[in-house]
Amino acid sequence: MTTATASAADGEKTRNRRRPARPGAGPGRPGFAWAAPAAVFFGLFALVPLLLVAVLSFTRWNGLGSPEFAGLENWSALLDDPVMVKSLWLSLVLTVLGVAVQTPLSILLGVWAAGHQRNRAVLSAIYFVPLLLSITAVSVLWRAVLDPNFGIPAQAKWLFGDGNLFGVQAGALGVLVFVSTWQFTPLHTLLYQGAARAVPRVLYQAAQIDGAGRVRQFFHITLPQLRNTVVTSTILMVVGGLTTFDTVLILTQGGPGTDTTNSAYYMYQKAFKSFDFGTASAVALLLVLVAGLVSLVMVRLSGYDRMRSTLEGV
């Protein structure tokens, strides 16, 4: 009886081995039904609006009545508009400055926050407070603090000159970069903190045995292990920098003149001041294309698309 039972069990195992695996049935591979709600949400609130914007970019529409087909009129007008060309350049400048300032700060703070220093948790909690505030609240706060008449610059003219940081392009751009860095660096610090804690401790122990100090460990172990996170964080910075709007609207309103009018603010002016929704839609679509192209190039050049989470930094 025991032999018959064992033979039946062996036969069942053989049939299970020969049975072809169903697509998507492996461990950690749920079916498409699990992603369906998110896919529907993304389609309704991302793809459909993007398609409508693409259609509007080839029309003339002031927000009332029915749009009129205009062909490539809006696109040709953008290429001939010096303010638009300048706004693209300013968007790239703000993006590059934001990445150059926030990346090293985020990495250093994230690696530090991943340690076990005294009072680290309290200091980290205080540092992450700006991340909890809205962009509008932060912009209003710093607009008041940097007011040329009643703010800090008015009381420290020995450092800020006439105190009007918003009166010159360099000062206004510096304020925009500073405010964005103050608010969003904690977000990227949080990403690097989680990644740094995932680095195997055995790597540092082996480095200590070989006589490597903390500086060499940082550059030869920590940074390579943060490679995936650097790419992810940089893509978020690039997309955020290209679409910066709230801080420009509240802090500088594109001034002085058009010296801080980036593409997102230019789109706002065309849509809600000039009521030219066709041109504004063309600008919006152009921003989406530029941000998407830059992200794809970064992913390809960094090799991020060929990495896996279990091989972080390899």
Residue, then its C-alpha position, 0 to 999 in steps of 0.5 A: m500500500t505504501t509502495a502504491t502511494a509513493s508511485a502515485a506521488d511520483g507520477e503526480k510530480t512528473r506530471n507537474r514538471r511536464r505541465p507548461a507554466r502559464p504566462g505570468a504565473g511565476p512567483g512575484r509575477p501577478g497577472f495583468a488584472w492586478a495592474a488594471p486599476a492603475a492602468v485605467f487611472f493612468g489612461l483616463f488622467a494622463l493619456v487622454p488629457l495628453l491626447l486632447v492637448a496634442v489635438l488642441s496644439f493644432t487649433r485656434w481656441n480662446g477657451l470659448g466656442s469651438p476650436e478651429f483647425a490651424g495646422l502648424e500655425n501654433w508650432s511655427a509661431l513658437l519657433d519665431d517667438p524669441v520669448m519662447v526660445k529664451s524660456l526653453w533656455l531658462s528651463l534648461v538652466l534652472t534644471v541644470l543648476g537644480v541637479a548640480v546643487q541638489t544631487p551632491l547635497s542629497i547624497l551626502l545628507g542621505v548617506w549621513a541620515a542612514g547612519h547611527q549618529r547621536n540625535r540623527a532621528v531628531l535632526s532628520a525629522i526637522y530637516f524633512v519638514p520642508l517636504l511636508l509643506s506645499i510649494t505655494a506655502v514655501s514660495v510665499l514664505w521665502r517671498a516675505v523673507l527675501d522682500p527687498n523692503f522688509g525682509i532680510p536683504a533690507q536689513a543686511k545690505w552689506l551682504f545683498g547690495d541694494g537688497n533687491l534680489f528680484g531686480v536682476q536676472a542672476g539674483a532672481l535665478g539664484v532665489l528660484v534655485f535656492v527655494s527649490t533646493w530648500q524644499f525638494t532636497p529632503l525628498h531626494t535625501l530620503l531616496y538616498q537614505g533608503a538606498a544607503r541602508a540597503v548597501p551590504r555591511v560586509l562590503y564596508q567590513a571587507a574594506q576596513i580589513d583592507g585598510a580603506g578609510r571612510v573617504r575611500q569607502f564612500f567613493h569606492i563602495t557607497l557611490p557605486q552602490l547608489r548608481n540606480t538611485v542617482v539615475t532615478s533621483t536625477i530623472l525626477m529632478v530633470v522632469g521637475g525642473l523642466t516643469t517648474f511653475d509655482t515658484v516662478l509664479i509667486l516669487t518672480q512672475g517671470g521677471p525682471g522682464t522675461d528674465t525668469t520666464n521659463s517654458a511652464y510660466y510662458m505656457y501659463q501666460k499664453a493660456f490664461k493671460s492671452f487666452d491662446f490655448g492652442t499655442a499653450s497646448a503646443v508648449a505643453l506638448l513640447l515640454v512633455l516631449v523634451a522631458g520624456l526624451v531627456s529621461l529616455v536618454m539618461v536611462r539608456l546612457s546610464g544602463y539603468d534599463r539593464m539593471r535589476s534591484t538585486l544588482e544595485g550599482v553593479 
